[in-house]
Amino acid sequence: MSAKKYLLGIDIGGTKLAGALADSEGRLLHKMRHPTEAHQGSQHVLDGIICLAQEVLTQANIASSDVSCIGVSCPGPVDCETGIMYSPPNLPGWGEVPLAEILQREFGIPARFENDANAAALAEHKFGAGVGYKNMVYLTMSTGIGGGIIIDGRIYRGAHGSAGEVGHQTLMPDGPLCGCGKRGCLEALCSGTALSRIIQGEVERHPESLMLKLADGQAEKLAPPVLVAAAKAGDETALEIWETAGYHLGWGLANLANILDPEIFILGTIAIKAGELLLKPTRQALNKFIFNRHIPLPDLVPARLGDEIGEYGAIAVALAT
């Protein structure tokens, strides 16, 4: 039996489960994905997680005794110390699930846990756009806006493990309703959900917009990918939406910069596809709202790991000390 130790990563999402095997340095050697099938209940998903982990090991011809740690990236809330997941919103019917205990019993391997935003931040810090930086903030911009904060090279969880809810800073007390029940959160202004709502409203006011044509006249297709395509084609309405979104995002990032003083902001998901359509107005607003103009403006870049960030995130969790 090989004396070399490997790392096993599991990324748990509402629609997919991803498994990955890496060497002791975190280099991916093998990966696979299965649908989560969350609608079939917690036991079905738990069985799927165990099956996926075993399948990764079997296909890579690695024994569990050669694995030093399992890293788990999962939706919150999660207690990173105990490995208990508490009723994740996108995994209905879970309740309190002691996943660390379950994995330890099944494989005899210690498991480490992070919520998915923190895991993604660790991934970008270790393998992506954050390499070489000690202080950074990662934002995921999809259905909502979440964040992972790294200070002096380590993830910052806060006193109760809830740090990083960057999307729920209030910018406009009388603004649009957020999914959290408050109004005017950053998430309600420039998340993927917010952008889809804004696009549909603007298309009603500007039916000549290229966005409606790109969506084949179907309102449900009026989403960020259409906004990117229309703006790149020069559509004025689409360009104005990106300008406004960037303004709000830069405002929110300036708030974070004034408190945390990071070296870099790394933006995932939507920002990767949008590129400078979003990054340029965001930089302008960040520069406008930041307090200390005597220090360098934080770098602002898209995430680098793309569709593999879940796998890299889980492996980064396994590597974290």
Secondary structure, DSSP 8 states (H G I E B T S, - for coil): -----EEEEEEE-SSEEEEEEE-TT--EEEEEEEE--GGG-HHHHHHHHHHHHHHHHHHHT--GGGEEEEEEEE-SSEETTTTEEE--TTSTT--EEEHHHHHHHHH---EEEEEHHHHHHHHHHHHSTTTT-SSEEEEEESSSEEEEEEETTEE---TTS-TT-GGG-BS-TTS-B-TTS-BSBHHHHHSHHHHHHHHHHHHHH-TTSHHHHHTTT-GGG-SHHHHHHHHHTT-HHHHHHHHHHHHHHHHHHHHHHHHH--SEEEE-THHHHHTHHHHHHHHHHHHHH-S-TTS---EEEE-S-GGGHHHHHHHHHHH--
